[in-house]
Amino acid sequence: QVQLVESGGGLVQAGGSLRLSCAASGRTVSSYGMGWFRQAPGKEREFVAAINWNGDNTYYADSVKGRFTISRDNAKNTVYLQMNSLKPEDTAVYYCVADANIPPRLITRTSLWDNWGQGTQVTVSS
């Protein structure tokens, strides 16, 4: 129902930066919370960051806090993930997510997000 398309992934060296973008379409999503999950090879999908589109609230996993920044442009229905000081352990497929009513305390639970993008590969070399 909500289409999410990620872009901006690629291969970078450790210490480098990337900015991921997620464009939402298919419906009005101004009131949706949006965020990012990632899944590394052989590991479970994990929460990265989230943002409420109708507010200024942002949330980050401890593993990326201070290095990643999530932001949004409501006019473009787009959410961004600025990733700085990348580490090899950041290597993963990054997924954009969107949902209307997830309480902040539950945003790290993958099963509660209803809308997922196709994912974009981020590879960080050592």
C-alpha positions as CSV (number, residue, x, y, z in Angstrom):
1,Q,0.0,0.0,0.0
2,V,2.9,2.3,0.7
3,Q,5.8,1.9,-1.7
4,L,9.3,2.6,-0.3
5,V,12.3,2.8,-2.5
6,E,15.8,3.0,-1.0
7,S,18.8,4.4,-2.8
8,G,22.3,5.6,-2.0
9,G,23.9,2.3,-1.0
10,G,27.3,1.3,-2.2
11,L,30.8,0.3,-1.2
12,V,32.9,2.6,1.0
13,Q,36.1,2.4,3.0
14,A,36.0,2.4,6.8
15,G,35.7,5.9,8.1
16,G,33.8,7.1,5.0
17,S,30.2,8.3,4.6
18,L,27.1,7.5,2.7
19,R,23.7,9.0,2.6
20,L,20.7,6.7,2.1
21,S,17.4,8.0,0.8
22,C,14.0,6.4,1.0
23,A,11.2,7.8,-1.2
24,A,7.7,7.0,-0.2
25,S,4.7,6.9,-2.6
26,G,1.3,5.3,-3.1
27,R,-0.5,7.2,-0.4
28,T,-0.2,10.2,1.8
29,V,2.4,9.3,4.4
30,S,2.9,12.6,6.1
31,S,1.6,11.2,9.3
32,Y,3.7,8.0,9.1
33,G,6.7,7.3,11.2
34,M,9.6,6.1,9.1
35,G,12.9,4.5,9.8
36,W,15.7,2.1,8.9
37,F,16.6,-1.5,9.7
38,R,19.5,-3.4,8.5
39,Q,20.5,-7.0,8.1
40,A,24.1,-8.2,8.0
41,P,25.1,-11.6,6.4
42,G,24.2,-14.4,8.8
43,K,22.6,-12.1,11.3
44,E,19.1,-11.1,12.3
45,R,17.5,-7.9,11.1
46,E,18.1,-5.0,13.5
47,F,16.8,-1.6,14.2
48,V,18.9,1.4,13.1
49,A,17.0,4.6,13.4
50,A,13.5,6.1,13.2
51,I,11.8,9.4,12.9
52,N,8.2,10.7,13.4
53,W,7.2,12.6,10.3
54,N,4.7,14.7,12.2
55,G,7.2,15.7,14.9
56,D,10.8,16.2,15.6
57,N,11.4,12.9,17.4
58,T,14.3,10.7,16.4
59,Y,15.6,7.4,17.7
60,Y,18.8,5.5,17.2
61,A,20.3,2.1,18.0
62,D,23.2,2.4,20.4
63,S,25.5,0.9,17.7
64,V,25.0,3.9,15.4
65,K,24.3,6.7,17.9
66,G,26.6,9.7,17.2
67,R,27.5,8.4,13.7
68,F,24.2,8.2,11.9
69,T,21.6,10.9,11.5
70,I,18.0,10.3,10.3
71,S,16.1,13.2,8.8
72,R,13.1,13.8,6.6
73,D,11.7,16.1,4.0
74,N,7.9,15.9,4.2
75,A,7.4,17.9,1.0
76,K,9.2,15.1,-0.9
77,N,7.9,12.2,1.3
78,T,11.5,11.2,1.7
79,V,13.6,10.1,4.7
80,Y,17.3,10.1,4.8
81,L,20.0,8.3,6.7
82,Q,23.3,10.1,6.9
83,M,26.0,7.6,7.8
84,N,29.3,8.9,8.9
85,S,32.4,7.2,10.4
86,L,31.3,3.9,8.8
87,K,32.7,0.7,10.2
88,P,33.0,-2.8,8.6
89,E,30.3,-4.0,11.0
90,D,27.9,-1.5,9.4
91,T,28.0,-3.7,6.3
92,A,24.4,-4.9,5.7
93,V,21.3,-4.5,3.6
94,Y,19.5,-1.4,4.8
95,Y,15.7,-1.4,4.7
96,C,13.5,1.6,4.8
97,V,10.3,1.1,6.9
98,A,7.1,3.1,7.5
99,D,4.1,2.8,9.8
100,A,1.4,4.9,11.2
101,N,1.1,4.1,14.9
102,I,4.1,2.4,16.5
103,P,4.7,3.7,20.0
104,P,8.3,4.9,20.5
105,R,9.0,2.1,23.0
106,L,8.2,-0.5,20.3
107,I,9.9,0.9,17.3
108,T,12.8,-1.6,17.4
109,R,10.5,-4.6,16.9
110,T,10.7,-5.6,13.2
111,S,7.3,-7.3,13.3
112,L,5.4,-4.1,14.1
113,W,6.4,-2.2,10.9
114,D,4.0,-2.9,8.1
115,N,5.8,-1.3,5.1
116,W,9.2,-2.2,4.0
117,G,11.4,-1.2,1.1
118,Q,13.4,-3.6,-1.0
119,G,16.7,-2.8,0.7
120,T,19.9,-1.3,-0.5
121,Q,23.3,-2.8,0.1
122,V,25.9,-1.0,2.1
123,T,29.4,-2.5,2.2
124,V,32.2,-1.0,4.3
125,S,35.7,-2.3,3.6
126,S,38.4,-2.4,6.2
